[in-house]
């Protein structure tokens, strides 16, 4: 092969798909599904033959198995992408690992799917791949309608609120898709996630891979706030979303699809790695201004025991937190005035989640904290920090601000206002967000 194909004229022709798999049953099933969806299919069990078929027919989408009898699927992927930089390849595996998925995405695969594929999953992936291919060939971004609508749900923008105002900044998304592997703090399971750009006015969405159900990052989807913020929709749930949402809120990313199994990776217990990955991948400013929730009056969540959470008008974004625990933590206070992503990365993102030695037995009984390791959270003993040196003297208060900034993004939009919190947690954060949403709700048309 010497040059990339120019492609066929297809204005009135059905799309082509090339299916490469060493299992005849998979070839039969997948080609049947795609044919039902109006696609012409080419089939082979050989990686070498796949390269020849691609050169001859230039298919729109390639469904490529990881394990092939004559050559590795990743090698075949690399050869296809070298031949045609716009080759749109969906990798498939029945026994892959997170590392394999990461490598495939880094090598240019459009998607990585676990077998067995469902009928809906195959068609949804095909639809998304075709939109991606068309956008790549024309040099334009795909329109919102060209993105997949997983399951029976569409990826819909957050609800409009009367408190919304046009902001000073543009909407933003990632430059390209990326994979972040890791472990879940509460599940203990190996997990990972794919972050994919979305067009303007889409919002932030989580996609539960096992169920293919998208979950908007919105307070209406909150299912649990015990020890972490969990989003839930029907049978699908996503746990521990607050650290990632905090980084996205600070970075001004307004449109993004996050594909994962059931829990956002805990990484080192902070938001630093999320911030670093976002900067490495690149942020794209989109051609529409972002909308912001502008606080119009004082809102408050008050509770017994000195707890309080107040949101007030302010031309900017500022968060303060007062924390009080027995020693070795003690009284801590920190005030953060947002002046840009760099300020968040320096002052708030490095602050790690923490837990108490005395609570470990209870967490285990609840099935939580199974992914806690000595390097991904601060373990507090009776009179000392057990496992690490603190990054800041007031790291605990700063981490509470990190969580709060993440939970506030469940408004569906960035916040313009001043937030003052004392002794509060995820439940209180969600309660104040619900107040703001209820105050700004528009009447039904």
Backbone torsions as a table, in degrees:
resi	resn	phi	psi	omega
1	UNK	NA	134.0	-173.5
2	UNK	-119.3	-25.5	-176.8
3	UNK	-150.0	154.5	178.6
4	UNK	-70.1	144.9	-179.2
5	UNK	-71.4	153.3	178.5
6	UNK	-82.0	-18.5	-178.7
7	UNK	92.1	160.1	-178.2
8	UNK	-95.3	158.0	171.0
9	UNK	-76.8	120.7	-171.4
10	UNK	-126.6	24.4	-175.2
11	UNK	-57.4	-32.6	-179.5
12	UNK	-124.8	21.1	-177.4
13	UNK	-113.1	146.9	177.3
14	UNK	-70.3	155.6	178.5
15	UNK	-68.5	156.2	178.6
16	UNK	-107.1	140.3	171.0
17	UNK	-128.3	139.6	174.7
18	UNK	-108.7	122.9	-179.9
19	UNK	-109.0	124.5	-177.2
20	UNK	-122.7	109.4	-177.7
21	UNK	-157.5	143.8	-177.9
22	UNK	-87.2	0.8	179.4
23	UNK	-104.9	114.5	180.0
24	UNK	-56.1	-35.6	-179.1
25	UNK	-63.2	-38.8	178.0
26	UNK	-66.6	-42.8	178.2
27	UNK	-58.6	-44.7	-178.4
28	UNK	-66.1	-47.6	-175.3
29	UNK	-66.5	-50.2	-176.4
30	UNK	-67.2	-40.8	178.4
31	UNK	-64.8	-34.9	176.6
32	UNK	-64.0	-43.2	179.0
33	UNK	-63.2	-47.7	-177.1
34	UNK	-68.1	-36.2	176.9
35	UNK	-63.2	-40.7	175.5
36	UNK	-59.7	-29.2	178.9
37	UNK	-86.0	9.5	176.0
38	UNK	86.5	24.4	-176.8
39	UNK	-110.9	138.9	171.5
40	UNK	-84.8	135.5	-173.2
41	UNK	-118.7	136.9	166.9
42	UNK	-107.5	146.8	-174.5
43	UNK	-135.7	143.8	172.9
44	UNK	-159.5	155.7	174.6
45	UNK	-101.3	1.2	-170.7
46	UNK	-117.0	133.5	174.8
47	UNK	-66.7	-39.8	178.6
48	UNK	-63.4	-44.1	179.4
49	UNK	-67.2	-31.6	178.1
50	UNK	-60.9	-39.9	178.6
51	UNK	-64.2	-40.9	179.5
52	UNK	-66.8	-42.5	179.4
53	UNK	-64.5	-38.4	179.4
54	UNK	-64.3	-44.4	-179.9
55	UNK	-61.6	-35.2	-176.4
56	UNK	-81.2	-40.6	-169.8
57	UNK	-110.1	-16.9	-178.7
58	UNK	48.4	63.3	-179.6
59	UNK	-65.0	155.6	-179.4
60	UNK	-72.7	-37.4	-176.0
61	UNK	-138.4	142.0	175.0
62	UNK	-117.5	124.9	170.6
63	UNK	-99.1	112.7	-166.9
64	UNK	-124.3	122.0	178.2
65	UNK	-75.2	147.4	177.6
66	UNK	-67.2	-42.5	-174.0
67	UNK	-102.2	117.4	179.2
68	UNK	-129.1	152.1	-174.4
69	UNK	-70.1	-29.1	-173.0
70	UNK	-105.4	-24.8	177.3
71	UNK	-158.9	153.3	-178.4
72	UNK	-63.8	141.4	179.6
73	UNK	-62.2	-35.0	178.3
74	UNK	-68.2	-35.4	174.9
75	UNK	-64.3	-40.5	178.1
76	UNK	-64.4	-41.7	176.2
77	UNK	-57.6	-47.7	-179.5
78	UNK	-60.4	-42.2	179.6
79	UNK	-65.5	-40.2	178.9
80	UNK	-63.6	-43.6	-178.1
81	UNK	-70.0	-31.3	175.4
82	UNK	-69.3	-38.9	179.1
83	UNK	-69.3	-43.1	-178.8
84	UNK	-138.3	103.0	-178.8
85	UNK	-58.7	-19.8	179.0
86	UNK	-94.2	5.5	-179.7
87	UNK	-56.3	126.4	-177.9
88	UNK	-103.1	106.0	-170.0
89	UNK	-118.9	128.2	174.5
90	UNK	-105.3	113.6	179.5
91	UNK	-82.3	145.0	-179.5
92	UNK	-131.0	145.8	175.8
93	UNK	-158.8	142.7	175.3
94	UNK	-96.2	-8.4	-178.6
95	UNK	-150.8	44.1	178.8
96	UNK	-83.6	175.3	178.5
97	UNK	-123.8	168.1	176.5
98	UNK	-59.4	-38.5	179.9
99	UNK	-61.9	-39.4	178.4
100	UNK	-65.6	-41.8	178.9
101	UNK	-62.2	-43.6	178.8
102	UNK	-59.8	-46.4	-178.5
103	UNK	-63.3	-42.0	-179.8
104	UNK	-62.0	-44.9	179.9
105	UNK	-64.5	-42.1	179.2
106	UNK	-63.8	-30.0	-179.8
107	UNK	-82.0	-2.7	174.8
108	UNK	110.1	5.7	176.3
109	UNK	-63.1	140.7	178.1
110	UNK	-73.1	-36.6	-175.3
111	UNK	-153.4	157.2	176.3
112	UNK	-130.2	120.1	-174.6
113	UNK	-119.5	142.3	174.5
114	UNK	-90.9	133.8	174.4
115	UNK	-85.8	152.8	1.9
116	UNK	-77.5	142.4	177.5
117	UNK	-83.5	142.8	172.9
118	UNK	-85.8	163.4	178.6
119	UNK	-57.5	-49.4	-177.9
120	UNK	-65.4	-39.9	-179.0
121	UNK	-62.0	-42.5	179.8
122	UNK	-62.7	-44.2	-178.7
123	UNK	-70.9	-37.6	178.7
124	UNK	-64.5	-43.2	179.8
125	UNK	-65.7	-41.1	177.0
126	UNK	-58.4	-46.7	-178.1
127	UNK	-60.7	-44.7	179.7
128	UNK	-66.0	-40.7	-178.8
129	UNK	-64.9	-40.7	178.6
130	UNK	-63.8	-40.0	177.7
131	UNK	-64.9	-40.9	178.5
132	UNK	-63.4	-43.8	179.8
133	UNK	-61.3	-46.3	-179.3
134	UNK	-62.3	-42.6	179.7
135	UNK	-63.5	-40.5	-179.4
136	UNK	-65.4	-40.9	-177.2
137	UNK	-71.6	-33.1	-177.9
138	UNK	-91.2	-9.7	-179.0
139	UNK	75.7	17.7	-179.6
140	UNK	-121.0	158.5	173.1
141	UNK	-75.6	147.1	174.9
142	UNK	-69.5	145.2	176.7
143	UNK	-72.0	162.5	-177.5
144	UNK	-57.2	-37.2	-177.9
145	UNK	-67.5	-14.9	-178.6
146	UNK	-89.0	-4.0	179.2
147	UNK	-86.3	155.8	-174.3
148	UNK	-66.5	150.4	173.3
149	UNK	-114.6	83.7	-171.1
150	UNK	-59.7	145.6	178.7
151	UNK	56.9	-137.7	178.5
152	UNK	-102.9	14.3	-177.6
153	UNK	-111.8	146.5	171.5
154	UNK	-96.9	154.5	172.8
155	UNK	-80.2	100.4	-174.1
156	UNK	-106.0	146.9	177.4
157	UNK	-65.0	158.3	177.7
158	UNK	-59.6	155.0	178.9
159	UNK	-59.9	146.6	177.6
160	UNK	-77.8	142.0	-179.4
161	UNK	-124.4	149.9	177.4
162	UNK	-69.2	-17.7	178.5
163	UNK	-81.6	-1.4	-177.7
164	UNK	-75.6	136.8	174.2
165	UNK	-134.5	152.6	176.6
166	UNK	-70.5	127.6	-176.6
167	UNK	-88.4	-179.7	-178.7
168	UNK	-85.6	-17.0	-174.5
169	UNK	-104.4	156.0	175.5
170	UNK	-80.3	164.4	169.1
171	UNK	-67.4	153.9	-176.9
172	UNK	-139.9	154.1	171.3
173	UNK	-144.9	-178.6	175.5
174	UNK	-78.1	153.8	177.4
175	UNK	-68.4	-42.1	-178.8
176	UNK	-145.3	165.7	175.8
177	UNK	-67.3	153.1	175.1
178	UNK	-150.9	160.6	179.4
179	UNK	-115.0	136.0	174.3
180	UNK	-124.4	109.1	179.1
181	UNK	-88.0	166.9	176.6
182	UNK	166.2	-160.4	177.7
183	UNK	-124.8	151.8	175.2
184	UNK	-82.7	135.6	-179.6
185	UNK	-64.4	-44.4	-174.0
186	UNK	-92.5	-32.4	179.1
187	UNK	-82.0	-30.3	-175.2
188	UNK	76.7	-3.3	-175.7
189	UNK	-82.2	149.9	169.8
190	UNK	-63.1	128.9	-178.0
191	UNK	-140.2	172.6	178.6
192	UNK	-170.3	169.1	-179.7
193	UNK	-149.5	151.3	175.3
194	UNK	-109.3	126.6	176.7
195	UNK	-104.2	123.5	-176.5
196	UNK	-123.7	139.5	177.7
197	UNK	-62.6	150.8	171.9
198	UNK	-130.5	154.7	-179.2
199	UNK	-72.2	171.5	-177.8
200	UNK	-56.6	151.1	175.6
201	UNK	66.5	22.6	179.2
202	UNK	-90.9	-39.7	-174.1
203	UNK	89.3	-176.6	177.7
204	UNK	-98.6	130.9	-180.0
205	UNK	-134.8	140.2	168.7
206	UNK	-101.0	140.6	177.5
207	UNK	-119.7	114.9	177.9
208	UNK	-75.3	111.2	-173.3
209	UNK	-62.1	-45.2	-177.6
210	UNK	-59.5	-38.7	-174.8
211	UNK	-98.3	-16.3	-175.2
212	UNK	62.4	27.3	179.2
213	UNK	-101.3	121.3	177.0
214	UNK	-79.7	142.5	-179.9
215	UNK	-123.8	111.7	177.6
216	UNK	-62.4	144.1	174.3
217	UNK	-78.3	78.5	-175.1
218	UNK	-143.2	148.1	-175.4
219	UNK	-59.9	-26.0	178.0
220	UNK	-65.7	-14.1	-179.9
221	UNK	-100.0	1.2	-177.2
222	UNK	-68.3	124.9	-179.9
223	UNK	-107.6	-25.3	-176.8
224	UNK	-159.0	146.5	178.8
225	UNK	-129.5	18.3	-178.4
226	UNK	-82.4	109.4	179.0
227	UNK	72.6	-17.4	177.5
228	UNK	-165.1	168.9	177.8
229	UNK	-97.0	123.2	-178.8
230	UNK	-115.3	130.4	174.5
231	UNK	-100.4	144.6	-176.4
232	UNK	-145.4	140.7	175.4
233	UNK	-146.1	117.3	-174.6
234	UNK	52.8	-122.3	-177.0
235	UNK	-89.6	-4.0	-175.8
236	UNK	-98.4	142.0	173.1
237	UNK	-144.5	154.0	178.5
238	UNK	-132.8	124.9	-175.0
239	UNK	-105.1	157.0	172.0
240	UNK	57.9	55.0	-176.7
241	UNK	-88.5	-10.7	-165.9
242	UNK	-67.7	-36.1	-177.4
243	UNK	-69.8	-43.5	177.4
244	UNK	-64.1	-45.6	-179.6
245	UNK	-62.8	-33.6	177.3
246	UNK	-62.5	-45.1	178.7
247	UNK	-64.7	-41.1	179.4
248	UNK	-65.8	-40.9	177.7
249	UNK	-58.9	-48.0	-177.7
250	UNK	-68.5	-35.3	-179.9
251	UNK	-77.0	-10.4	-178.9
252	UNK	73.9	21.5	177.7
253	UNK	-80.8	119.4	-173.4
254	UNK	-108.4	-15.6	-175.8
255	UNK	-134.6	115.3	-175.4
256	UNK	-164.1	143.6	172.9
257	UNK	-111.7	126.3	-178.8
258	UNK	-114.6	109.2	-179.9
259	UNK	-96.5	129.5	-179.3
260	UNK	-161.3	176.5	-179.4
261	UNK	-85.6	-75.1	-176.2
262	UNK	-142.5	-10.7	-177.6
263	UNK	-149.1	137.7	175.4
264	UNK	-69.7	134.6	179.6
265	UNK	-57.0	141.1	-178.9
266	UNK	-81.2	-25.1	-179.5
267	UNK	55.5	-120.4	179.8
268	UNK	-98.1	12.3	178.9
269	UNK	89.6	-0.9	179.4
270	UNK	-121.4	-166.4	176.4
271	UNK	-108.4	6.5	-174.9
272	UNK	-62.1	-46.0	-177.5
273	UNK	-66.2	-38.0	175.5
274	UNK	-58.5	-46.1	-179.6
275	UNK	-62.0	-45.0	-179.7
276	UNK	-61.7	-43.8	-179.6
277	UNK	-63.7	-40.3	179.3
278	UNK	-61.5	-44.6	-180.0
279	UNK	-68.2	-38.8	178.6
280	UNK	-62.9	-39.6	-177.4
281	UNK	-77.0	-32.1	177.7
282	UNK	102.4	140.3	179.1
283	UNK	-108.6	133.8	-179.6
284	UNK	-110.2	128.1	173.5
285	UNK	-82.8	132.2	-178.1
286	UNK	-99.7	166.5	-166.4
287	UNK	-88.4	25.7	175.9
288	UNK	-135.1	144.1	178.3
289	UNK	-70.0	147.4	177.2
290	UNK	-81.5	154.2	173.7
291	UNK	-98.1	145.8	-179.9
292	UNK	-127.5	147.3	171.5
293	UNK	-82.7	112.6	-177.6
294	UNK	-101.5	116.7	-176.7
295	UNK	-66.5	128.8	-174.3
296	UNK	-103.7	-13.8	-179.1
297	UNK	-163.3	-175.0	-178.9
298	UNK	-82.1	131.6	173.1
299	UNK	-121.6	145.1	-175.3
300	UNK	-148.3	139.3	167.9
301	UNK	-115.6	117.0	-179.0
302	UNK	-119.5	147.1	-179.9
303	UNK	-146.8	172.7	178.5
304	UNK	-69.8	163.4	176.9
305	UNK	79.0	18.0	176.8
306	UNK	82.8	4.7	178.0
307	UNK	-70.7	143.7	172.0
308	UNK	-161.3	151.2	176.6
309	UNK	-144.7	117.8	-174.2
310	UNK	-123.7	136.6	172.9
311	UNK	-123.0	128.7	-174.8
312	UNK	-132.5	160.6	177.2
313	UNK	-60.8	142.0	179.5
314	UNK	-169.2	134.7	-178.5
315	UNK	-85.0	73.7	-177.4
316	UNK	157.1	-156.1	179.7
317	UNK	-140.9	120.8	-179.8
318	UNK	-141.9	142.3	-179.2
319	UNK	-136.5	130.0	173.3
320	UNK	-123.5	151.8	-178.8
321	UNK	-142.1	132.0	174.0
322	UNK	-111.5	125.3	-175.1
323	UNK	-123.1	144.7	178.8
324	UNK	-144.5	113.1	175.1
325	UNK	-130.9	161.7	170.2
326	UNK	-60.8	161.0	174.6
327	UNK	-59.9	144.7	20.4
328	UNK	-90.3	7.4	-179.5
329	UNK	-86.5	-57.2	178.2
330	UNK	75.4	-157.2	179.8
331	UNK	-85.9	131.3	177.0
332	UNK	-138.6	144.0	176.5
333	UNK	-141.1	137.1	174.9
334	UNK	-144.6	141.6	177.4
335	UNK	-122.4	126.8	-178.0
336	UNK	-120.0	121.9	174.3
337	UNK	-107.1	118.7	-174.9
338	UNK	-71.9	122.0	176.9
339	UNK	-125.0	12.0	179.7
340	UNK	140.1	168.0	-176.9
341	UNK	-61.4	-35.7	-179.2
342	UNK	-63.4	-37.7	178.5
343	UNK	-65.3	-41.5	176.8
344	UNK	-62.3	-44.1	-179.0
345	UNK	-62.5	-34.9	-177.0
346	UNK	-81.6	-40.3	-169.8
347	UNK	-99.3	-31.5	-170.3
348	UNK	-117.4	-45.9	-173.3
349	UNK	-54.3	-38.4	-176.8
350	UNK	-71.8	-12.4	-175.6
351	UNK	-71.4	126.2	-172.1
352	UNK	-95.8	156.2	173.6
353	UNK	-66.4	158.4	-176.2
354	UNK	-140.9	157.6	178.8
355	UNK	-149.1	164.5	-174.3
356	UNK	-109.1	138.8	-179.8
357	UNK	-56.1	-36.8	-177.1
358	UNK	-68.2	-18.4	-176.8
359	UNK	-95.1	-6.5	-172.6
360	UNK	-60.8	-41.5	-179.3
361	UNK	-62.4	-44.4	179.8
362	UNK	-64.3	-41.7	179.0
363	UNK	-61.6	-41.6	178.2
364	UNK	-62.7	-39.4	179.0
365	UNK	-65.9	-31.0	178.0
366	UNK	-83.9	-3.8	-177.8
367	UNK	76.2	24.2	-178.8
368	UNK	-114.0	163.7	174.9
369	UNK	72.5	12.5	-176.3
370	UNK	-67.1	-21.1	-179.9
371	UNK	-96.6	5.8	178.3
372	UNK	-65.8	125.2	179.4
373	UNK	-127.0	166.6	-176.7
374	UNK	-67.8	-11.8	-178.5
375	UNK	-112.7	8.4	-179.2
376	UNK	-127.7	13.5	169.9
377	UNK	-166.0	165.3	178.5
378	UNK	-93.4	121.9	179.6
379	UNK	-98.9	119.2	-175.0
380	UNK	-103.0	120.7	176.7
381	UNK	-90.8	-166.7	-177.5
382	UNK	-66.5	-36.6	-176.6
383	UNK	-140.1	13.5	179.5
384	UNK	-161.1	166.4	172.2
385	UNK	-84.5	124.0	-167.4
386	UNK	-78.6	-40.7	-160.8
387	UNK	-120.9	-1.8	-172.4
388	UNK	-160.4	169.3	168.9
389	UNK	-96.2	140.5	-179.5
390	UNK	-70.3	144.4	177.7
391	UNK	-81.5	-27.2	175.1
392	UNK	-139.6	149.8	174.6
393	UNK	-59.1	-30.9	-179.0
394	UNK	-110.9	38.1	-175.6
395	UNK	-60.2	-32.7	-177.6
396	UNK	-66.5	-44.3	178.3
397	UNK	-66.1	-38.1	179.1
398	UNK	-65.7	-36.8	178.7
399	UNK	-67.2	-35.8	176.0
400	UNK	-61.2	-36.6	175.6
401	UNK	-66.7	-40.4	176.7
402	UNK	-56.4	-49.3	178.5
403	UNK	-60.0	-43.1	-177.1
404	UNK	-64.2	-42.3	178.2
405	UNK	-61.8	-38.0	177.1
406	UNK	-67.2	-47.1	180.0
407	UNK	-64.3	-34.3	178.6
408	UNK	-64.4	-24.9	179.7
409	UNK	-72.1	-6.9	173.5
410	UNK	-71.9	-1.7	166.6
411	UNK	-62.8	-25.2	-174.6
412	UNK	93.6	-7.5	-178.8
413	UNK	-146.0	157.3	173.0
414	UNK	-61.8	155.0	-177.1
415	UNK	-106.7	138.0	169.2
416	UNK	-114.4	108.0	-176.9
417	UNK	171.1	174.9	177.8
418	UNK	-109.6	130.2	-177.2
419	UNK	-117.3	128.0	178.5
420	UNK	-124.0	120.9	-175.4
421	UNK	-124.8	145.8	177.8
422	UNK	-140.0	115.6	172.9
423	UNK	62.6	25.3	-174.0
424	UNK	-100.8	169.0	179.2
425	UNK	-140.8	-162.6	-174.9
426	UNK	-58.2	-40.2	-178.6
427	UNK	-60.3	-42.5	179.9
428	UNK	-69.9	-39.2	178.1
429	UNK	-58.4	-46.1	-179.6
430	UNK	-66.5	-35.9	179.3
431	UNK	-63.0	-41.5	179.9
432	UNK	-70.2	-34.9	176.4
433	UNK	-63.1	-42.5	178.4
434	UNK	-62.1	-37.4	176.0
435	UNK	-60.8	-45.6	-178.8
436	UNK	-65.3	-40.7	179.0
437	UNK	-65.2	-43.3	-179.6
438	UNK	-65.1	-39.4	179.7
439	UNK	-68.1	-31.7	-176.2
440	UNK	-99.2	3.5	-176.7
441	UNK	-63.1	135.6	176.9
442	UNK	-88.3	145.9	176.6
443	UNK	-62.7	151.1	177.5
444	UNK	-61.8	140.2	179.7
445	UNK	-68.8	NA	NA
